[in-house]
Amino acid sequence: MPTENLDLVGLIEQFGSEDRCREFLEELRWPEGVTCERCVAAGRKATRVSRIMKRHQFHCDECSYQFSVRAGTIFHDSKLPLWKWFLAVYLMVEARKGISANQLKRMLKVSYKTAWYLCHRIRAAMHDETAQPLAGVVEMDETFLGGKQHHGRGPHGKVVVLGAAERGGQIRLKAVSNRGSRSIDRFLKENVSPDAEALYTDALPAYPFAARAHGVPHDSVNRSENEWVHGQVHTNTIEGVWSLLDRSIIGAYHKISRKHLPRYLDELEWRFNNRKNAYLFRDTILELIEAKRLEYSRLIA
């Protein structure tokens, strides 16, 4: 099924029934034909599979295992229809500032608990395990979330979030315990390539030390003295990301707990990094197929 630059009307036309959703999942999961996961794990031939049409299941002629397209995926233990999963995914990836569980509750006609759990399961699948270090010209900055103001310069009673943005490319975000030299050095090593062309930051003393240790050319602006740019040196790109995060919290989520903040950051990172991806909906569904199940008991523990 074509999913390039999918809009809401196209989503409804293509995935308005459970059968169409199952067919799409089957195409994504087994592009070369349905295979038995148990036989694959055991090293046996896994393509001798028959369909059980009435139950929308498959029967492995080799090991007699019966399974559905949901089996072994994040959808397996969910009673929610696939078309509601698909609509939730579409709304989350297309909403530039995010969408709240309350809004999904109203749109999907489900309970708040179901909508909240659904949002977090989708966010967990958005975590990119294969993200590569940023290169080119990279901007790095920190922000603070929580307290009476969602976003500000003072750290008291707030959560520190470090961010790096490759100009014209991707971003990396991470909640950390503080903005000390160790946190910044670790974040830099994890997310910025030693071959980066330059690292631009504000005047926080920890940045030049970390950049020097990492072997990346560094320059900065001193915003405390109203210096926002000199030449090519500025942090406007990552500041724009903080502005987007602010609007997401104020306009959609209203508040975010420290415990769940990393998943919200993964969601923003995923949307931003795929902003030019014409197949964003399809690729997000692929992530859901391959994602580990996030148990509700662990989510609320």
FIDOMAR-437618 format. One record per residue (C-alpha): x, y, z; residue number from 1. Coordinates in Angstrom, 1 decimal, padded with zeros to 4 digits. Example, Ala and Ser with C-alpha at 12.3 -4.5 7.8 and 13.67 -1.06 7.14 Angstrom:
<kolkols>
{X=012.3&Y=-004.5&Z=007.8&num=1}
{X=013.7&Y=-001.1&Z=007.1&num=2}
</kolkols>
This chain:
<kolkols>
{X=000.0&Y=000.0&Z=000.0&num=1}
{X=001.4&Y=003.5&Z=-000.9&num=2}
{X=002.2&Y=005.5&Z=002.2&num=3}
{X=004.3&Y=008.3&Z=000.7&num=4}
{X=003.3&Y=011.7&Z=002.1&num=5}
{X=000.2&Y=010.2&Z=003.7&num=6}
{X=-002.5&Y=012.7&Z=004.7&num=7}
{X=-005.5&Y=012.0&Z=007.0&num=8}
{X=-007.9&Y=011.3&Z=004.1&num=9}
{X=-005.4&Y=008.9&Z=002.6&num=10}
{X=-005.0&Y=007.2&Z=006.0&num=11}
{X=-008.8&Y=006.7&Z=006.3&num=12}
{X=-009.1&Y=005.4&Z=002.7&num=13}
{X=-006.2&Y=002.9&Z=003.1&num=14}
{X=-006.6&Y=001.8&Z=006.7&num=15}
{X=-010.2&Y=002.2&Z=007.5&num=16}
{X=-010.8&Y=-001.5&Z=008.2&num=17}
{X=-009.1&Y=-004.1&Z=010.3&num=18}
{X=-008.4&Y=-006.3&Z=007.3&num=19}
{X=-006.5&Y=-003.6&Z=005.5&num=20}
{X=-004.4&Y=-002.9&Z=008.6&num=21}
{X=-003.6&Y=-006.6&Z=009.0&num=22}
{X=-002.6&Y=-006.7&Z=005.3&num=23}
{X=-000.3&Y=-003.7&Z=005.7&num=24}
{X=001.4&Y=-005.2&Z=008.8&num=25}
{X=001.9&Y=-008.5&Z=006.9&num=26}
{X=003.6&Y=-006.6&Z=004.0&num=27}
{X=005.9&Y=-004.8&Z=006.4&num=28}
{X=006.7&Y=-007.7&Z=008.6&num=29}
{X=007.2&Y=-010.4&Z=006.0&num=30}
{X=008.0&Y=-008.6&Z=002.7&num=31}
{X=009.2&Y=-011.9&Z=001.2&num=32}
{X=006.3&Y=-014.0&Z=002.5&num=33}
{X=005.0&Y=-015.1&Z=005.9&num=34}
{X=007.5&Y=-017.0&Z=008.1&num=35}
{X=007.2&Y=-018.8&Z=011.4&num=36}
{X=009.2&Y=-017.0&Z=014.0&num=37}
{X=009.6&Y=-020.2&Z=016.1&num=38}
{X=011.1&Y=-022.1&Z=013.2&num=39}
{X=013.4&Y=-019.2&Z=012.4&num=40}
{X=014.6&Y=-019.2&Z=016.0&num=41}
{X=015.2&Y=-023.0&Z=015.9&num=42}
{X=017.0&Y=-022.7&Z=012.6&num=43}
{X=014.4&Y=-024.6&Z=010.6&num=44}
{X=012.8&Y=-023.8&Z=007.3&num=45}
{X=010.1&Y=-021.3&Z=008.2&num=46}
{X=008.2&Y=-020.6&Z=005.0&num=47}
{X=005.8&Y=-023.6&Z=004.9&num=48}
{X=002.9&Y=-021.6&Z=006.3&num=49}
{X=-000.9&Y=-022.0&Z=005.7&num=50}
{X=-003.6&Y=-019.4&Z=006.3&num=51}
{X=-006.5&Y=-019.9&Z=008.7&num=52}
{X=-008.8&Y=-017.5&Z=007.0&num=53}
{X=-011.7&Y=-017.4&Z=009.5&num=54}
{X=-009.5&Y=-016.6&Z=012.5&num=55}
{X=-007.0&Y=-014.3&Z=010.6&num=56}
{X=-004.2&Y=-016.6&Z=011.7&num=57}
{X=-001.4&Y=-018.7&Z=010.2&num=58}
{X=-000.5&Y=-022.3&Z=010.7&num=59}
{X=003.1&Y=-023.5&Z=010.4&num=60}
{X=003.2&Y=-026.8&Z=008.6&num=61}
{X=006.6&Y=-027.5&Z=010.0&num=62}
{X=006.0&Y=-027.1&Z=013.8&num=63}
{X=002.2&Y=-026.7&Z=013.9&num=64}
{X=002.5&Y=-023.3&Z=015.7&num=65}
{X=-000.5&Y=-021.0&Z=015.1&num=66}
{X=000.1&Y=-017.3&Z=015.1&num=67}
{X=-001.3&Y=-014.0&Z=013.8&num=68}
{X=000.4&Y=-010.9&Z=012.3&num=69}
{X=000.2&Y=-009.3&Z=015.8&num=70}
{X=002.1&Y=-012.2&Z=017.5&num=71}
{X=005.4&Y=-011.3&Z=019.0&num=72}
{X=004.9&Y=-007.5&Z=018.4&num=73}
{X=003.8&Y=-004.6&Z=020.5&num=74}
{X=000.2&Y=-005.1&Z=019.2&num=75}
{X=000.0&Y=-008.7&Z=020.5&num=76}
{X=-001.4&Y=-008.1&Z=024.0&num=77}
{X=-003.6&Y=-005.1&Z=022.9&num=78}
{X=-007.4&Y=-005.3&Z=022.6&num=79}
{X=-007.4&Y=-002.1&Z=020.7&num=80}
{X=-008.3&Y=-002.4&Z=017.0&num=81}
{X=-005.3&Y=-001.9&Z=014.6&num=82}
{X=-007.0&Y=001.0&Z=012.9&num=83}
{X=-007.0&Y=002.9&Z=016.2&num=84}
{X=-003.3&Y=002.1&Z=016.7&num=85}
{X=-002.7&Y=003.4&Z=013.2&num=86}
{X=-004.7&Y=006.6&Z=013.8&num=87}
{X=-002.8&Y=007.3&Z=017.0&num=88}
{X=000.5&Y=006.8&Z=015.3&num=89}
{X=-000.5&Y=009.2&Z=012.5&num=90}
{X=-001.7&Y=011.9&Z=014.9&num=91}
{X=001.5&Y=011.7&Z=017.0&num=92}
{X=004.0&Y=011.9&Z=014.2&num=93}
{X=002.1&Y=014.6&Z=012.3&num=94}
{X=001.4&Y=016.9&Z=015.3&num=95}
{X=004.4&Y=019.2&Z=015.3&num=96}
{X=003.9&Y=020.1&Z=019.0&num=97}
{X=002.7&Y=016.6&Z=020.0&num=98}
{X=-000.8&Y=015.5&Z=021.0&num=99}
{X=-002.0&Y=014.8&Z=024.6&num=100}
{X=-003.5&Y=011.6&Z=025.9&num=101}
{X=-006.7&Y=013.5&Z=026.6&num=102}
{X=-007.0&Y=014.5&Z=023.0&num=103}
{X=-006.4&Y=011.0&Z=021.8&num=104}
{X=-009.0&Y=009.8&Z=024.4&num=105}
{X=-011.6&Y=012.0&Z=022.7&num=106}
{X=-010.6&Y=011.2&Z=019.1&num=107}
{X=-010.3&Y=007.4&Z=019.6&num=108}
{X=-013.3&Y=007.1&Z=022.0&num=109}
{X=-011.2&Y=005.2&Z=024.6&num=110}
{X=-010.5&Y=005.6&Z=028.3&num=111}
{X=-007.8&Y=008.0&Z=029.4&num=112}
{X=-005.8&Y=005.1&Z=030.8&num=113}
{X=-005.9&Y=003.4&Z=027.4&num=114}
{X=-004.9&Y=006.6&Z=025.6&num=115}
{X=-002.1&Y=007.4&Z=028.0&num=116}
{X=-000.7&Y=003.8&Z=027.8&num=117}
{X=-001.0&Y=003.9&Z=024.0&num=118}
{X=001.0&Y=007.2&Z=023.8&num=119}
{X=003.8&Y=005.9&Z=025.9&num=120}
{X=004.1&Y=002.6&Z=024.0&num=121}
{X=004.4&Y=004.5&Z=020.8&num=122}
{X=006.9&Y=006.9&Z=022.3&num=123}
{X=009.0&Y=004.0&Z=023.5&num=124}
{X=009.2&Y=002.6&Z=020.0&num=125}
{X=010.4&Y=006.0&Z=018.7&num=126}
{X=013.7&Y=005.6&Z=020.5&num=127}
{X=016.3&Y=005.3&Z=017.8&num=128}
{X=018.8&Y=002.6&Z=018.7&num=129}
{X=020.8&Y=003.2&Z=015.5&num=130}
{X=021.4&Y=006.9&Z=015.8&num=131}
{X=024.8&Y=008.0&Z=014.5&num=132}
{X=027.0&Y=010.7&Z=016.0&num=133}
{X=026.3&Y=014.2&Z=014.7&num=134}
{X=028.9&Y=015.7&Z=012.3&num=135}
{X=029.3&Y=019.0&Z=010.3&num=136}
{X=028.6&Y=022.1&Z=012.3&num=137}
{X=027.0&Y=021.2&Z=015.6&num=138}
{X=025.3&Y=023.4&Z=018.2&num=139}
{X=025.0&Y=022.3&Z=021.8&num=140}
{X=023.0&Y=023.8&Z=024.6&num=141}
{X=021.1&Y=023.0&Z=027.8&num=142}
{X=017.6&Y=023.9&Z=029.1&num=143}
{X=015.7&Y=023.4&Z=032.3&num=144}
{X=012.2&Y=021.9&Z=032.6&num=145}
{X=009.9&Y=022.0&Z=035.6&num=146}
{X=009.3&Y=024.3&Z=038.5&num=147}
{X=006.9&Y=027.2&Z=038.2&num=148}
{X=008.1&Y=027.9&Z=034.7&num=149}
{X=008.4&Y=025.0&Z=032.2&num=150}
{X=011.6&Y=026.4&Z=030.6&num=151}
{X=014.2&Y=028.9&Z=031.8&num=152}
{X=017.8&Y=029.5&Z=032.6&num=153}
{X=017.8&Y=028.8&Z=036.3&num=154}
{X=018.4&Y=025.2&Z=037.4&num=155}
{X=016.7&Y=025.3&Z=040.9&num=156}
{X=014.1&Y=022.6&Z=041.2&num=157}
{X=014.2&Y=021.8&Z=037.5&num=158}
{X=015.3&Y=018.9&Z=035.3&num=159}
{X=018.4&Y=019.5&Z=033.0&num=160}
{X=018.1&Y=018.6&Z=029.4&num=161}
{X=021.1&Y=018.6&Z=027.1&num=162}
{X=020.7&Y=019.0&Z=023.4&num=163}
{X=022.8&Y=018.9&Z=020.3&num=164}
{X=021.7&Y=019.9&Z=016.8&num=165}
{X=023.6&Y=019.4&Z=013.5&num=166}
{X=022.8&Y=022.3&Z=011.2&num=167}
{X=020.5&Y=021.0&Z=008.5&num=168}
{X=020.5&Y=017.6&Z=010.1&num=169}
{X=019.4&Y=015.7&Z=013.2&num=170}
{X=019.2&Y=016.5&Z=016.9&num=171}
{X=020.0&Y=014.5&Z=020.1&num=172}
{X=018.3&Y=015.1&Z=023.4&num=173}
{X=018.9&Y=013.7&Z=026.8&num=174}
{X=017.7&Y=014.4&Z=030.4&num=175}
{X=020.7&Y=014.5&Z=032.8&num=176}
{X=021.2&Y=015.0&Z=036.5&num=177}
{X=023.1&Y=018.2&Z=036.1&num=178}
{X=025.0&Y=020.4&Z=033.6&num=179}
{X=028.4&Y=019.8&Z=035.1&num=180}
{X=031.5&Y=018.9&Z=033.1&num=181}
{X=031.1&Y=015.1&Z=033.4&num=182}
{X=027.5&Y=015.2&Z=032.1&num=183}
{X=028.4&Y=017.4&Z=029.2&num=184}
{X=031.6&Y=015.5&Z=028.4&num=185}
{X=029.6&Y=012.2&Z=028.4&num=186}
{X=026.8&Y=013.6&Z=026.2&num=187}
{X=029.3&Y=015.1&Z=023.8&num=188}
{X=031.2&Y=011.8&Z=023.4&num=189}
{X=028.0&Y=009.8&Z=022.9&num=190}
{X=026.4&Y=012.2&Z=020.4&num=191}
{X=029.0&Y=014.2&Z=018.5&num=192}
{X=031.6&Y=012.8&Z=016.1&num=193}
{X=035.3&Y=013.7&Z=016.7&num=194}
{X=035.3&Y=014.6&Z=013.0&num=195}
{X=032.6&Y=017.3&Z=013.5&num=196}
{X=033.6&Y=020.5&Z=011.7&num=197}
{X=032.9&Y=022.7&Z=014.7&num=198}
{X=031.0&Y=022.9&Z=018.0&num=199}
{X=029.1&Y=026.1&Z=018.9&num=200}
{X=027.8&Y=026.7&Z=022.4&num=201}
{X=027.0&Y=029.4&Z=024.9&num=202}
{X=029.7&Y=030.6&Z=027.4&num=203}
{X=029.3&Y=027.8&Z=029.9&num=204}
{X=032.8&Y=026.9&Z=031.0&num=205}
{X=032.3&Y=023.1&Z=030.7&num=206}
{X=031.8&Y=023.2&Z=026.9&num=207}
{X=035.3&Y=024.3&Z=025.8&num=208}
{X=037.0&Y=021.7&Z=028.1&num=209}
{X=034.7&Y=018.9&Z=026.7&num=210}
{X=035.3&Y=020.0&Z=023.1&num=211}
{X=039.0&Y=020.1&Z=023.6&num=212}
{X=039.1&Y=016.6&Z=025.1&num=213}
{X=037.0&Y=015.4&Z=022.2&num=214}
{X=039.2&Y=017.1&Z=019.6&num=215}
{X=036.4&Y=019.2&Z=018.1&num=216}
{X=037.0&Y=022.9&Z=017.2&num=217}
{X=034.9&Y=025.1&Z=019.5&num=218}
{X=033.6&Y=028.6&Z=019.6&num=219}
{X=030.8&Y=030.3&Z=021.7&num=220}
{X=028.5&Y=033.3&Z=022.1&num=221}
{X=028.1&Y=035.0&Z=025.4&num=222}
{X=024.3&Y=035.4&Z=025.8&num=223}
{X=024.7&Y=036.9&Z=029.3&num=224}
{X=026.2&Y=039.9&Z=027.6&num=225}
{X=023.6&Y=039.9&Z=024.8&num=226}
{X=025.9&Y=038.4&Z=022.3&num=227}
{X=023.7&Y=036.1&Z=020.2&num=228}
{X=025.8&Y=035.7&Z=017.0&num=229}
{X=029.2&Y=036.5&Z=015.6&num=230}
{X=029.9&Y=035.3&Z=012.1&num=231}
{X=028.8&Y=031.7&Z=011.8&num=232}
{X=028.8&Y=031.2&Z=015.5&num=233}
{X=025.3&Y=031.0&Z=017.1&num=234}
{X=023.0&Y=028.4&Z=018.8&num=235}
{X=019.8&Y=029.4&Z=017.0&num=236}
{X=019.1&Y=025.9&Z=015.8&num=237}
{X=019.1&Y=024.2&Z=019.2&num=238}
{X=017.3&Y=027.2&Z=020.7&num=239}
{X=014.6&Y=026.6&Z=018.1&num=240}
{X=014.3&Y=023.0&Z=019.4&num=241}
{X=013.9&Y=024.3&Z=022.9&num=242}
{X=011.1&Y=026.6&Z=021.7&num=243}
{X=009.4&Y=023.6&Z=020.1&num=244}
{X=009.7&Y=021.6&Z=023.3&num=245}
{X=008.3&Y=024.6&Z=025.3&num=246}
{X=005.2&Y=024.8&Z=023.0&num=247}
{X=004.7&Y=021.1&Z=023.2&num=248}
{X=004.6&Y=021.2&Z=027.0&num=249}
{X=002.5&Y=024.3&Z=027.4&num=250}
{X=000.1&Y=023.6&Z=024.5&num=251}
{X=-000.3&Y=019.9&Z=024.6&num=252}
{X=001.1&Y=018.0&Z=027.6&num=253}
{X=000.9&Y=020.8&Z=030.2&num=254}
{X=003.3&Y=019.0&Z=032.5&num=255}
{X=005.8&Y=016.1&Z=032.2&num=256}
{X=007.1&Y=014.0&Z=035.0&num=257}
{X=010.8&Y=013.4&Z=035.4&num=258}
{X=010.2&Y=009.7&Z=035.1&num=259}
{X=008.6&Y=009.8&Z=031.7&num=260}
{X=010.5&Y=012.8&Z=030.3&num=261}
{X=013.0&Y=010.6&Z=028.3&num=262}
{X=010.2&Y=009.2&Z=026.2&num=263}
{X=008.8&Y=012.7&Z=025.4&num=264}
{X=012.3&Y=013.7&Z=024.3&num=265}
{X=012.5&Y=010.5&Z=022.1&num=266}
{X=009.2&Y=011.5&Z=020.5&num=267}
{X=010.4&Y=015.1&Z=019.7&num=268}
{X=013.7&Y=013.8&Z=018.5&num=269}
{X=012.0&Y=011.2&Z=016.2&num=270}
{X=009.6&Y=013.7&Z=014.7&num=271}
{X=012.3&Y=016.4&Z=014.2&num=272}
{X=014.8&Y=013.9&Z=012.7&num=273}
{X=012.2&Y=012.6&Z=010.3&num=274}
{X=010.8&Y=015.9&Z=009.3&num=275}
{X=011.8&Y=015.4&Z=005.7&num=276}
{X=010.8&Y=011.7&Z=005.6&num=277}
{X=008.0&Y=011.1&Z=003.1&num=278}
{X=007.4&Y=007.7&Z=004.6&num=279}
{X=007.3&Y=008.7&Z=008.3&num=280}
{X=004.1&Y=006.9&Z=009.1&num=281}
{X=005.3&Y=003.6&Z=007.5&num=282}
{X=008.7&Y=003.8&Z=009.2&num=283}
{X=007.0&Y=004.5&Z=012.6&num=284}
{X=004.8&Y=001.4&Z=012.2&num=285}
{X=008.0&Y=-000.6&Z=011.4&num=286}
{X=009.5&Y=000.6&Z=014.7&num=287}
{X=006.4&Y=-000.6&Z=016.5&num=288}
{X=006.6&Y=-004.0&Z=014.9&num=289}
{X=010.2&Y=-004.4&Z=016.1&num=290}
{X=009.8&Y=-002.7&Z=019.5&num=291}
{X=009.9&Y=-004.5&Z=022.8&num=292}
{X=006.6&Y=-004.5&Z=024.7&num=293}
{X=006.4&Y=-001.8&Z=027.4&num=294}
{X=004.4&Y=-003.4&Z=030.2&num=295}
{X=001.8&Y=-001.2&Z=032.0&num=296}
{X=003.0&Y=-002.4&Z=035.4&num=297}
{X=006.6&Y=-001.2&Z=034.6&num=298}
{X=005.3&Y=002.1&Z=033.2&num=299}
{X=003.5&Y=003.0&Z=036.4&num=300}
{X=006.0&Y=001.4&Z=038.9&num=301}
</kolkols>
